[in-house]
C-alpha cells in the first residue's frame, strides 16, 4: 500500500493494516485449534465406545495436526 492508502486506511478504521492482519490471522488460528480439538475429542470418544481402533484415533489426530501446521506456516 502507498503511504496515502495506509493513512486513509488508518483514518477510516482506526487501526493499522498490520494490526488488522494479525487479528484476522489470530482468529483463523484459534478456529483451527478448536477444530483440531473437536476432531481429537470426537475420535477419542469413538475409540472409547469401540467404534474406532487406536490407529484411527492417532491417524485422525495426526491428519488434523498436519493441517494445523500447514495453516500456521502460511499465516505466520
C-alpha distances in whole Angstrom, upper triangle without the diagonal:
4,6,8,6,6,10,10,10,12,14,15,15,16,15,12,9,11,14,14,14,17,19,18,19,22,23,23,25,28,28,29,31,33,34,35,37,38,39,41,43,44,45,47,49,50,51,53,55,56,53,51,52,51,49,47,46,45,43,41,40,39,37,35,34,33,31,30,29,27,25,24,24,21,19,20
4,5,5,6,9,10,11,12,14,15,16,17,16,13,12,14,17,17,17,20,21,21,22,25,27,27,29,31,32,32,35,37,37,38,41,42,43,45,47,48,49,51,52,53,55,57,58,59,57,55,56,54,53,51,50,48,47,45,44,43,41,39,38,37,34,33,33,31,28,28,27,24,23,23
4,5,5,6,9,10,10,12,14,15,15,14,12,12,14,16,17,17,20,21,22,23,25,27,28,29,31,33,34,35,37,38,40,42,43,44,46,47,49,50,52,53,55,56,58,59,60,58,56,57,56,54,53,51,50,48,46,45,44,42,40,39,38,36,34,34,32,30,29,28,26,24,24
4,5,5,6,9,10,10,12,14,15,15,13,13,15,18,18,19,21,23,23,25,27,28,29,31,33,34,35,37,38,39,41,43,44,45,47,49,50,51,53,55,56,57,59,60,62,60,58,59,57,56,54,53,51,50,48,47,46,44,42,41,40,38,36,36,34,32,31,31,28,26,26
4,5,5,6,9,10,10,12,13,13,11,10,13,15,15,16,19,20,20,22,24,25,25,28,30,30,32,34,35,36,38,40,41,42,44,45,46,48,50,51,52,54,56,57,58,56,54,55,54,53,51,49,48,47,45,43,43,41,39,38,37,35,33,33,31,29,28,28,25,23,24
4,5,5,6,9,10,10,11,10,8,7,10,12,12,13,16,17,18,19,21,23,24,26,27,28,30,32,33,34,36,38,39,40,42,43,45,46,48,49,51,52,54,55,57,55,53,54,52,51,49,48,46,45,43,42,41,39,37,36,35,33,31,31,30,27,26,26,24,21,21
4,5,5,6,9,10,10,10,9,10,13,14,14,16,18,19,20,22,24,25,26,28,30,31,32,34,35,37,38,40,41,43,44,46,47,49,50,52,53,55,56,58,59,57,56,57,55,54,52,50,49,48,46,44,44,43,40,39,39,36,34,34,33,30,29,29,27,25,25
4,5,5,6,8,10,10,10,11,14,15,14,16,19,19,20,22,24,25,26,28,30,30,32,34,35,36,38,40,41,42,44,46,46,48,50,51,53,54,56,57,59,57,55,56,55,54,52,50,50,48,46,44,44,43,40,39,39,36,35,35,34,31,30,30,28,25,26
4,5,5,6,8,8,7,7,11,12,11,13,15,16,16,19,20,21,22,24,26,27,28,30,31,32,34,36,37,38,40,42,43,45,46,47,49,51,52,53,55,53,51,53,51,50,48,47,46,45,42,41,41,39,36,36,35,33,31,31,30,27,26,27,24,22,22
4,5,5,5,5,5,7,10,10,10,13,15,15,16,19,20,21,23,25,25,27,29,30,31,33,35,36,37,39,41,42,43,45,46,48,49,51,52,54,55,54,52,53,52,51,49,47,46,45,43,41,41,40,37,36,36,34,31,32,31,28,27,28,25,22,22
4,6,6,8,9,11,14,14,13,16,18,18,19,22,23,23,25,28,28,29,32,33,34,35,38,39,40,42,43,44,46,48,49,50,52,54,55,56,58,56,55,56,55,54,52,50,49,48,46,44,44,43,40,39,39,37,35,35,34,31,30,31,29,26,26
4,6,8,10,11,15,14,13,16,18,17,18,21,22,22,24,26,27,27,30,32,32,33,36,37,38,40,42,43,43,46,47,48,50,52,53,54,56,54,53,54,53,52,50,48,48,47,44,43,43,41,38,38,38,35,33,34,33,30,29,30,28,25,26
4,5,8,9,12,11,9,13,15,13,14,18,18,18,20,23,23,24,26,28,29,30,32,34,34,36,38,39,40,42,44,45,46,48,49,51,52,51,49,51,50,49,47,45,44,44,41,39,40,38,35,35,35,32,30,31,30,27,26,28,25,22,23
4,7,10,12,10,10,14,15,14,15,18,19,19,22,24,24,25,27,29,29,31,33,34,35,37,39,40,41,43,44,45,47,49,50,52,53,52,51,52,50,50,48,46,45,45,42,40,40,39,36,35,36,33,31,32,31,28,27,28,26,23,23
4,7,8,6,7,10,11,11,13,15,16,17,19,21,21,23,25,26,27,29,31,32,33,35,36,37,39,41,42,43,45,47,48,49,51,50,48,49,48,47,45,43,42,42,39,37,37,36,33,32,33,30,28,28,28,25,23,25,23,19,20
4,5,5,6,9,10,11,13,14,15,17,19,20,21,23,25,26,27,29,31,32,33,35,36,38,39,41,42,44,45,47,48,50,51,50,48,49,47,46,45,43,42,41,39,37,36,35,33,31,31,29,27,27,26,23,22,23,21,18,17
4,5,5,6,9,10,11,12,14,16,17,18,20,21,23,24,26,27,29,30,32,33,35,36,38,39,41,42,44,45,47,48,50,48,46,47,45,44,42,41,40,39,36,35,34,33,30,29,29,27,24,25,24,21,20,20,18,15,15
4,5,5,6,9,10,10,12,14,15,16,18,20,21,22,24,26,27,29,30,31,33,34,36,37,39,40,42,43,45,47,48,46,44,45,43,42,40,39,37,36,34,32,32,31,28,27,27,25,22,22,21,19,17,17,16,13,12
4,5,5,6,9,10,10,12,14,15,16,19,20,21,23,24,26,27,29,30,32,33,35,36,37,39,41,42,43,45,47,45,43,44,42,42,40,38,37,36,34,32,32,31,28,27,27,25,22,22,22,19,17,19,17,14,13
4,5,5,6,9,10,11,12,14,15,17,18,20,21,23,25,26,27,29,30,32,33,35,36,38,39,41,42,44,45,43,42,43,41,41,39,37,36,35,33,31,31,30,27,26,26,24,21,22,21,18,17,19,17,13,14
4,5,5,6,8,10,11,12,14,16,17,18,20,21,23,24,26,27,29,30,32,33,35,36,38,39,41,42,44,42,40,41,39,38,36,34,33,32,30,28,28,27,24,23,23,21,18,19,18,15,14,15,13,10,10
4,6,5,6,9,10,10,12,14,15,16,18,20,21,22,24,26,27,28,30,31,33,34,36,37,39,41,42,40,38,39,37,36,35,33,32,31,29,27,27,26,23,22,22,20,17,17,17,14,12,14,13,9,9
4,6,5,6,9,10,11,12,14,15,17,18,20,21,23,24,26,27,29,30,32,33,35,36,37,39,41,39,38,39,37,36,35,32,32,31,29,27,27,26,23,22,23,20,18,19,19,15,14,16,15,11,12
4,5,5,6,9,10,11,12,14,16,17,19,20,21,23,25,26,27,29,30,32,33,35,36,38,39,37,36,37,36,35,33,31,30,29,27,25,25,24,21,20,21,18,16,17,17,13,13,15,13,10,11
4,6,5,6,9,10,11,12,14,15,16,18,20,21,23,24,26,27,28,30,32,33,34,36,37,36,34,35,33,32,30,28,27,27,24,22,22,21,18,17,18,15,13,14,13,10,9,11,10,6,8
4,5,5,6,9,10,11,12,14,15,17,18,20,21,22,24,26,27,29,30,31,33,35,36,35,33,34,32,31,30,27,27,26,24,22,22,21,18,17,18,16,13,14,15,11,10,13,12,9,10
4,5,5,6,9,10,11,12,14,15,16,18,20,21,22,24,26,27,29,30,31,33,35,33,32,33,31,31,29,27,26,26,23,21,22,21,18,17,19,16,13,15,16,12,12,15,14,11,13
4,6,5,6,9,10,11,12,14,15,16,18,20,21,23,24,26,27,29,30,32,33,31,29,31,29,29,26,25,24,23,20,19,19,18,15,15,16,13,10,13,13,9,9,12,11,9,11
4,5,5,6,9,10,10,12,14,15,16,18,20,21,22,24,26,27,28,30,31,30,28,29,27,26,25,22,22,21,19,17,17,16,13,12,13,11,8,10,11,8,7,11,11,8,10
4,5,5,6,9,10,11,12,14,15,16,18,20,21,22,24,26,27,29,30,29,27,28,27,27,25,22,22,22,19,17,18,17,14,13,15,13,10,13,14,11,10,14,14,12,13
4,5,5,6,9,10,10,12,14,15,16,18,20,21,22,24,26,27,29,27,25,27,26,25,23,21,21,21,17,16,17,16,13,13,15,12,10,13,14,11,12,15,15,13,15
4,5,5,6,9,10,11,12,14,15,16,18,20,21,22,24,26,27,25,23,25,23,23,20,18,18,17,15,13,14,13,9,9,11,9,6,10,11,8,9,13,13,12,14
4,5,5,6,9,10,11,12,14,15,16,18,20,21,22,24,26,24,23,23,22,22,20,17,17,17,14,12,13,13,9,9,12,10,7,10,12,10,10,14,15,13,15
4,5,5,6,9,10,10,12,14,15,16,18,20,21,22,24,23,22,23,22,22,20,17,17,18,15,13,15,15,11,11,14,13,10,14,16,13,14,17,18,16,18
4,5,5,6,9,10,10,12,14,15,17,18,20,21,23,21,19,21,20,20,17,15,16,15,12,11,13,12,8,10,12,10,9,13,14,12,14,17,17,16,19
4,5,5,6,9,10,11,12,14,15,16,18,20,21,20,18,19,17,17,15,12,12,12,9,7,9,9,6,7,10,9,7,11,13,12,13,16,17,17,18
4,5,5,6,8,10,10,12,14,15,16,18,20,19,17,18,17,17,15,12,13,14,11,9,12,12,9,9,13,12,11,14,16,15,16,19,20,19,21
4,5,5,6,8,10,11,12,14,15,17,18,17,16,18,17,18,15,12,14,14,11,10,13,13,10,12,15,14,13,16,18,17,18,21,22,21,23
4,6,5,6,9,10,11,12,14,15,17,15,13,15,14,14,11,9,11,11,7,7,10,10,7,10,13,12,12,15,17,16,17,20,21,21,23
4,5,5,6,9,10,10,12,14,15,14,12,13,12,13,10,7,9,10,7,5,9,10,8,10,13,13,13,15,18,17,18,21,23,22,24
4,5,5,6,9,10,10,12,14,14,13,14,13,15,12,9,11,13,10,9,13,14,12,13,17,16,16,19,21,20,21,24,26,25,27
4,5,5,6,9,10,11,12,11,10,13,13,14,11,9,12,13,10,10,14,14,12,14,17,17,17,20,22,21,23,25,27,26,28
4,5,5,6,9,10,11,9,7,9,9,10,8,5,8,9,7,8,11,12,11,13,16,16,17,19,21,21,23,25,27,27,28
4,5,5,6,9,10,10,9,10,9,11,9,6,9,11,10,9,13,14,13,15,18,19,19,21,23,23,24,27,29,28,30
4,5,5,6,9,9,9,11,11,14,12,9,13,14,12,13,16,17,16,18,21,21,21,24,26,26,27,30,31,31,32
4,5,5,6,5,5,8,10,12,9,8,12,13,11,13,16,16,16,18,21,21,22,24,26,26,28,30,32,32,33
4,5,5,6,5,6,7,9,8,7,10,12,11,12,15,16,17,18,21,22,22,24,26,27,28,30,32,32,34
4,5,8,8,9,9,13,12,10,13,15,15,15,18,20,19,21,24,24,25,27,29,29,30,33,35,35,36
4,6,8,10,12,14,13,12,15,17,16,17,20,21,21,23,26,26,27,29,31,31,32,35,36,37,38
4,6,7,9,12,11,11,14,16,15,17,20,21,21,23,25,26,27,29,31,32,33,35,37,37,39
4,7,10,12,10,10,14,14,14,16,19,19,19,22,24,24,25,28,29,30,31,34,35,35,37
4,7,8,6,7,10,11,11,13,15,16,17,19,20,21,23,25,26,27,29,31,32,33,35
4,5,5,7,9,10,11,13,14,16,17,19,20,22,23,25,26,28,29,31,32,33,35
4,5,5,6,8,10,11,12,14,16,17,18,20,21,22,24,26,27,28,31,32,33
4,5,5,6,8,10,10,12,14,15,16,18,20,21,22,24,25,27,29,30,31
4,6,5,6,9,10,10,12,14,15,17,18,20,21,23,24,26,27,29,30
4,6,5,6,9,10,11,12,14,16,17,18,20,21,23,24,26,27,28
4,6,5,6,9,10,10,12,14,15,16,18,20,21,22,24,25,26
4,5,5,6,9,10,10,12,14,15,17,18,20,21,23,24,26
4,6,5,6,9,10,11,12,14,16,17,18,20,22,23,24
4,6,5,6,9,10,11,12,14,15,16,18,20,21,22
4,5,5,6,9,10,10,12,14,15,16,19,20,21
4,5,5,6,9,10,11,12,14,15,17,18,20
4,5,5,6,9,10,11,12,14,16,16,18
4,5,5,6,9,10,10,12,14,15,16
4,5,5,6,9,10,11,13,14,15
4,5,5,6,9,10,11,12,14
4,6,5,6,9,10,10,12
4,5,5,6,9,10,11
4,5,5,6,9,10
4,5,5,6,9
4,5,5,6
4,6,6
4,6
4
